[in-house]
Amino acid sequence: MRITQSAISLNVPHVERSAQFLETYFGFHRVMEAEGFVSLTRDDAGFHLIFLQVGLPTFKPDTHAAAAGPGLLIAFEVDDIDAEWTRLQDQELFFPTSIETESWGERYFQVLDPNGIIVQLVQWV
């Protein structure tokens, strides 16, 4: 097997809100979109992040078609966590955690997207 691309798909109530959130604050751009579907990426991300409208009839199995949200965390490792923290402070965002450093060397903070998905920026120090 040879993997040529990777993607993560998340069911959300408001596809456009999550898409705009990643475009506005994290530099993602759209590569595909259709009714109830947006695929985003960054040149340095290494994967596509796809938002799917909850309730799409094409989603299989339908037993797993509920919205993503509480308990879901997307992590992006960055070069300068302090610069990112400073950059986002002037925005009207909700930060579940302020910038912190764990004893094992992870320096991070979290921001909540409009559908309740946590985006965590991290740098290893």
C-alpha positions, 0 to 999 in steps of 0.5 A: 500500500502507498498512501498518496494523501490523508484527510480527516472528516468531521461532521458539524452542524455549521460547515461554513462556520468551521471552514471560515474559522480555519481560513481566517485564523489558521491560514487554511484554504479551500480545495473542494466544496459542494452542498454540505461539504468543504475540504481545506488544507495548507501547503504545510499541513500534510492532510486535508481537513473536511467538514461535512454537514450533519445529516448528509444522506450519503454519510455511511454508516448512518449510525455514526452520522452525529456531530463531532464536537465535545471531546474532539481536539485537532492539534497543530504543531507550530514553530513559535507558540508564543507568537501565535498566542500573541497574534490571536489575543486581539481576536474575538475567540474563546480560549479554553486554556491559556498558554501553558507548559507541561512538565514533559515539554509541551507548550500549548494553548487551545481555541474553540471553533464555532462548532465546539471543536478544540484547536490546540497549537503546540510547540515542544520545548 
